Amino acid sequence: MKKDFLVYGILLALVLILYFLVPKPVVFSSTVSYSIIGLIILALVYILIRTVSGHFVGRRIVFLFVGIAVVLPFFMQVSQPIRVSPEVQAVYDSVAKLKPGSKVLVSFDYDPASAPELQPMAESFFRLCFERDLKVIIMGLWPQGPQQAEMALQVVLADSLIAKKNLKRGEDYVDLGYQAGNEFVIQRMGTDFRTMFSQDTRGIPYDSIPILHDVRNFSNVDYSFNLSAGYPGTVEWVQVAVDRFGLKLGTGNTGVQATGMYPYLRAGQLKGLLGGLSGAAEFERATGKAGTATFYMLPQSFSHVVVIAFIIIGNVAFFLGEKRKKETDKEKGQEK
């Protein structure tokens, strides 16, 4: 068994090394890609049939299939249909309705651990704002939030279409950085931003930044977008900025947190919601610019299907085992 684990581990490691180190990894044609998918489906059906006949597979087979389901889609040419949900469309529509020059506040309330889900949202949101000539004010209630904002800015500003606009820091966008205090920061911003942010991340005083000349509090912000992975985050922005000061707020949340945001969405306190990687991919679809979220949706969906298949197989194995156990106990009872 240990040798089997070693062999499977080496195979997966080789595939990963090939993918990340080879400059132009092999990409299967659509025909080959769908053929591979068909073979995997046939293999799962075969495992199900063997399970029904009483031959159960070990955990290492499950791990191998999940590993294959995660890695192989990176080499496939398979398009996955992505439908834009109403809550995602609401974020896009809210930004699309803004006039050029409108002020948009973006709060980065997450760290690198949640970046795989939230970073694609940040990049798509920045790109949409800059395409529509909106002024972006960046801040964060998490220490590493502004760092994530700068990473997203680098990606978007390197885009050829955005680069042509020759956007300037301080005039078209500004990063006010991180401020400790959780919801207390939001409350003080409702009165005066300067009480919490006396300067930006470059050390330039608040009053010397052109984009902020007419921005005193939330009443001077046309729309706000919160990227949240927990506390402090969307809940605090809703309870303070939305309920007390009437801020128009959209949000992007991790998949785990997104389900708890729907009551605020239905109540009209949120003007749109992006939930998890799927929400990020839908937003990319809405903006017309496919990015990392769209790219990673296929491996995620493929692995989910494989996991669900093994859950079904596992339940079949469990109930068959229970049935056989009852039959064995019944036979033993008859013999006595």
C-alpha positions as MATLAB code, in Angstrom:
seq = 'MKKDFLVYGILLALVLILYFLVPKPVVFSSTVSYSIIGLIILALVYILIRTVSGHFVGRRIVFLFVGIAVVLPFFMQVSQPIRVSPEVQAVYDSVAKLKPGSKVLVSFDYDPASAPELQPMAESFFRLCFERDLKVIIMGLWPQGPQQAEMALQVVLADSLIAKKNLKRGEDYVDLGYQAGNEFVIQRMGTDFRTMFSQDTRGIPYDSIPILHDVRNFSNVDYSFNLSAGYPGTVEWVQVAVDRFGLKLGTGNTGVQATGMYPYLRAGQLKGLLGGLSGAAEFERATGKAGTATFYMLPQSFSHVVVIAFIIIGNVAFFLGEKRKKETDKEKGQEK';
ca = [
       0.000    0.000    0.000;
       2.848    2.398    0.825;
       4.395    1.687   -2.585;
       1.051    2.515   -4.246;
       0.881    5.833   -2.443;
       4.435    6.596   -3.542;
       3.709    5.780   -7.192;
       0.537    7.893   -7.266;
       2.325   10.753   -5.532;
       5.174   10.681   -8.048;
       2.738   10.686  -10.990;
       0.826   13.681   -9.652;
       4.063   15.506   -8.853;
       5.306   14.988  -12.410;
       2.087   16.361  -13.868;
       2.284   19.438  -11.618;
       5.953   20.021  -12.475;
       5.197   19.785  -16.186;
       2.356   22.264  -15.873;
       4.169   24.916  -13.848;
       7.682   24.629  -15.321;
       7.120   24.015  -19.026;
       6.718   27.425  -20.746;
       4.059   26.174  -23.152;
       2.330   23.165  -21.578;
       0.614   20.620  -23.773;
      -3.012   21.490  -24.439;
      -5.340   18.746  -25.585;
      -7.713   19.366  -28.470;
     -11.445   19.477  -27.803;
     -11.859   15.939  -29.167;
      -9.144   14.547  -26.911;
     -10.463   16.544  -23.948;
     -13.982   15.168  -24.273;
     -12.573   11.684  -24.835;
     -10.671   11.931  -21.542;
     -13.819   13.090  -19.779;
     -15.675   10.113  -21.268;
     -12.995    7.699  -20.057;
     -13.167    9.128  -16.526;
     -16.961    8.766  -16.538;
     -16.628    5.154  -17.713;
     -14.072    4.512  -14.966;
     -16.466    5.903  -12.346;
     -19.294    3.745  -13.707;
     -16.978    0.715  -13.559;
     -16.125    1.516   -9.921;
     -19.846    1.819   -9.149;
     -20.556   -1.557  -10.765;
     -17.736   -3.191   -8.789;
     -19.069   -1.589   -5.625;
     -22.524   -3.040   -6.283;
     -20.926   -6.464   -6.765;
     -19.161   -6.149   -3.418;
     -15.651   -5.072   -4.510;
     -14.972   -1.779   -2.725;
     -12.192    0.618   -3.779;
      -9.639    2.008   -1.354;
      -9.117    5.626   -0.363;
      -6.035    5.960   -2.538;
      -8.185    5.443   -5.648;
     -10.467    8.264   -4.513;
      -7.475   10.557   -3.924;
      -6.056    9.674   -7.335;
      -9.299   10.495   -9.144;
      -9.680   13.815   -7.292;
      -6.081   14.702   -8.161;
      -6.695   13.900  -11.815;
      -9.926   15.915  -11.764;
      -8.072   18.968  -10.450;
      -4.998   18.769  -12.723;
      -6.283   17.538  -16.098;
      -8.696   20.448  -16.844;
      -5.677   22.779  -17.035;
      -4.672   20.913  -20.199;
      -8.142   20.725  -21.758;
      -9.917   22.843  -24.321;
     -13.396   22.622  -22.860;
     -15.670   25.638  -22.592;
     -17.933   25.784  -19.574;
     -21.166   27.781  -19.895;
     -21.346   30.535  -17.285;
     -24.686   32.188  -16.595;
     -24.658   35.607  -14.939;
     -26.946   35.526  -11.887;
     -29.164   38.523  -10.958;
     -27.080   39.398   -7.883;
     -23.891   39.530   -9.958;
     -25.603   41.505  -12.706;
     -26.718   43.991  -10.037;
     -23.075   44.819   -9.221;
     -22.290   45.366  -12.894;
     -25.404   47.477  -13.466;
     -24.669   49.634  -10.413;
     -21.220   50.494  -11.768;
     -22.414   50.840  -15.375;
     -24.980   53.472  -14.340;
     -22.346   55.738  -12.804;
     -21.259   58.790  -14.777;
     -17.574   59.278  -15.662;
     -15.773   60.929  -12.758;
     -18.003   59.345  -10.108;
     -16.283   58.322   -6.868;
     -16.153   54.626   -5.963;
     -14.905   53.422   -2.579;
     -13.383   49.918   -2.488;
     -12.566   48.282    0.848;
     -10.189   45.295    0.858;
     -11.105   43.253    3.915;
      -9.257   40.001    3.282;
      -5.787   38.474    3.287;
      -3.816   36.180    0.915;
      -5.597   33.081    2.249;
      -8.827   34.229    0.554;
      -7.155   35.697   -2.533;
      -7.971   32.768   -4.882;
     -11.660   33.683   -4.639;
     -11.545   37.442   -4.061;
      -8.538   38.632   -6.074;
     -10.210   37.934   -9.454;
     -13.180   40.017   -8.267;
     -10.871   42.900   -7.366;
      -9.144   42.824  -10.740;
     -12.426   42.701  -12.689;
     -13.948   45.471  -10.573;
     -10.933   47.774  -11.015;
     -10.902   47.109  -14.752;
     -14.602   47.966  -15.070;
     -14.181   51.175  -13.052;
     -11.187   52.348  -15.082;
     -12.860   51.480  -18.390;
     -15.758   53.740  -17.396;
     -13.451   56.538  -16.169;
     -14.521   56.304  -12.548;
     -12.381   57.565   -9.657;
     -11.382   54.774   -7.263;
     -10.657   55.273   -3.551;
      -9.032   52.226   -1.932;
      -8.803   51.308    1.758;
      -8.705   48.258    3.991;
      -9.892   47.097    7.412;
      -7.540   44.101    7.250;
      -3.770   44.679    7.544;
      -2.968   42.893    4.276;
      -5.938   44.293    2.374;
      -4.123   47.246    0.758;
      -1.338   44.850   -0.272;
      -3.920   42.795   -2.181;
      -5.255   46.016   -3.705;
      -1.823   46.985   -5.009;
      -1.401   43.528   -6.570;
      -4.752   43.874   -8.334;
      -3.828   47.373   -9.523;
      -0.579   46.120  -11.044;
      -2.457   43.495  -13.054;
      -5.148   45.882  -14.302;
      -2.857   48.832  -15.068;
      -0.686   46.521  -17.180;
      -3.675   45.797  -19.440;
      -3.082   47.424  -22.838;
      -6.507   49.108  -22.966;
      -6.175   50.519  -19.458;
      -2.541   51.531  -19.992;
      -3.621   53.791  -22.876;
      -5.615   55.908  -20.428;
      -2.386   56.873  -18.621;
      -4.073   56.798  -15.226;
      -2.348   58.701  -12.437;
      -2.198   57.830   -8.765;
      -3.777   60.580   -6.718;
      -5.904   61.820   -9.609;
      -7.635   58.702  -10.957;
      -7.143   56.388   -7.982;
      -5.710   56.500   -4.479;
      -4.802   53.906   -1.847;
      -5.479   55.178    1.672;
      -4.067   51.993    3.196;
      -5.064   50.049    6.309;
      -6.662   51.461    9.418;
      -7.242   49.500   12.644;
     -10.506   49.807   14.517;
     -12.946   47.552   12.656;
     -16.477   49.016   12.501;
     -15.329   52.070   14.500;
     -13.366   53.119   11.390;
     -16.510   52.928    9.260;
     -18.457   54.958   11.812;
     -15.856   57.741   11.904;
     -15.669   57.774    8.090;
     -19.399   58.529    8.080;
     -18.494   61.911    9.582;
     -15.094   62.653    8.073;
     -12.664   60.389    6.181;
      -9.727   62.485    7.359;
     -10.201   61.443   10.982;
      -9.202   57.904    9.972;
      -6.956   58.532    6.961;
      -4.744   61.584    7.322;
      -2.580   60.477    4.352;
      -2.317   57.826    1.660;
       0.131   54.919    1.483;
       2.791   57.198   -0.052;
       2.593   59.609    2.873;
       0.861   62.404    0.919;
      -1.546   64.389    3.154;
      -5.245   63.823    2.555;
      -5.933   67.440    1.562;
      -3.101   67.371   -1.008;
      -4.586   64.492   -3.018;
      -6.628   65.829   -5.996;
      -9.093   62.920   -6.132;
     -10.086   63.586   -2.495;
     -10.626   67.362   -2.669;
     -14.424   67.054   -2.611;
     -14.631   63.813   -0.599;
     -15.428   64.360    3.065;
     -17.686   61.428    3.999;
     -19.953   58.754    2.533;
     -22.309   61.364    1.078;
     -19.583   62.186   -1.452;
     -19.195   58.556   -2.564;
     -21.405   57.374   -5.440;
     -20.910   53.640   -4.924;
     -18.908   51.337   -2.675;
     -17.666   47.799   -3.136;
     -16.518   45.619   -0.247;
     -14.314   42.542   -0.708;
     -14.782   40.512    2.450;
     -13.548   37.247    3.938;
     -14.947   37.659    7.450;
     -14.799   40.134   10.330;
     -14.625   43.046    9.888;
     -16.313   42.979    6.543;
     -19.630   43.177    4.747;
     -21.849   42.771    7.826;
     -20.175   45.737    9.547;
     -20.347   47.858    6.371;
     -24.076   47.133    6.099;
     -24.828   47.802    9.765;
     -22.895   51.075    9.899;
     -22.303   52.602    6.454;
     -25.537   51.439    4.795;
     -28.030   51.619    7.673;
     -26.705   54.786    9.324;
     -25.290   56.783    6.430;
     -27.151   55.454    3.357;
     -24.076   54.255    1.455;
     -24.792   52.307   -1.759;
     -22.894   49.057   -1.264;
     -22.094   46.014   -3.385;
     -20.009   43.140   -2.112;
     -17.772   40.243   -3.074;
     -17.483   37.430   -0.545;
     -15.844   34.052   -0.182;
     -18.120   31.117   -0.973;
     -18.464   30.222    2.726;
     -19.489   33.737    3.709;
     -21.695   34.543    0.712;
     -24.699   32.513    1.900;
     -25.033   34.770    4.941;
     -25.244   37.877    2.746;
     -28.473   36.996    0.931;
     -30.792   38.356    3.664;
     -29.115   41.773    3.254;
     -29.419   41.451   -0.515;
     -33.135   40.630   -0.367;
     -33.699   43.523    2.049;
     -32.149   45.919   -0.460;
     -29.231   46.787    1.819;
     -26.786   45.352   -0.711;
     -26.701   46.473   -4.335;
     -25.306   43.238   -5.737;
     -23.315   40.261   -4.540;
     -20.434   38.188   -5.946;
     -20.189   34.850   -4.157;
     -16.995   32.787   -4.304;
     -15.118   31.744   -7.412;
     -18.327   31.202   -9.370;
     -19.428   34.762   -8.602;
     -16.057   36.051   -9.760;
     -16.362   34.071  -13.013;
     -19.893   35.386  -13.575;
     -18.674   38.953  -13.063;
     -15.911   38.376  -15.603;
     -18.584   37.163  -17.998;
     -20.693   40.263  -17.316;
     -17.744   42.588  -17.970;
     -16.804   40.688  -21.127;
     -13.231   40.028  -19.958;
     -12.417   36.420  -19.013;
      -9.786   36.130  -16.289;
      -8.390   33.766  -13.692;
     -11.796   32.964  -12.186;
     -13.119   31.723  -15.529;
      -9.934   29.717  -16.035;
     -10.197   28.009  -12.631;
     -13.918   27.286  -12.807;
     -13.456   24.161  -14.954;
     -11.060   22.402  -12.511;
     -13.345   23.336   -9.625;
     -16.482   22.067  -11.370;
     -14.748   18.911  -12.617;
     -13.413   18.050   -9.145;
     -16.838   18.705   -7.592;
     -18.459   16.261  -10.019;
     -15.876   13.586   -9.165;
     -16.341   14.133   -5.420;
     -20.141   13.891   -5.787;
     -19.714   10.686   -7.785;
     -17.643    9.131   -4.991;
     -20.158   10.295   -2.392;
     -22.809    8.353   -4.302;
     -20.494    5.345   -4.610;
     -19.672    5.585   -0.895;
     -23.357    5.593    0.041;
     -23.953    2.584   -2.185;
     -21.089    0.772   -0.469;
     -22.446    1.688    2.971;
     -26.003    0.482    2.343;
     -24.806   -2.705    0.637;
     -22.537   -3.358    3.590;
     -25.409   -2.876    6.008;
     -27.617   -5.169    3.943;
     -24.989   -7.916    3.857;
     -24.402   -7.543    7.588;
     -28.108   -8.022    8.305;
     -28.232  -11.065    6.022;
     -25.177  -12.550    7.765;
     -26.682  -11.940   11.216;
     -29.946  -13.493   10.054;
     -28.152  -16.614    8.753;
     -26.259  -16.971   12.007;
     -29.518  -16.674   13.918;
     -31.107  -19.432   11.848;
     -28.113  -21.726   12.407;
     -28.491  -21.359   16.178;
];
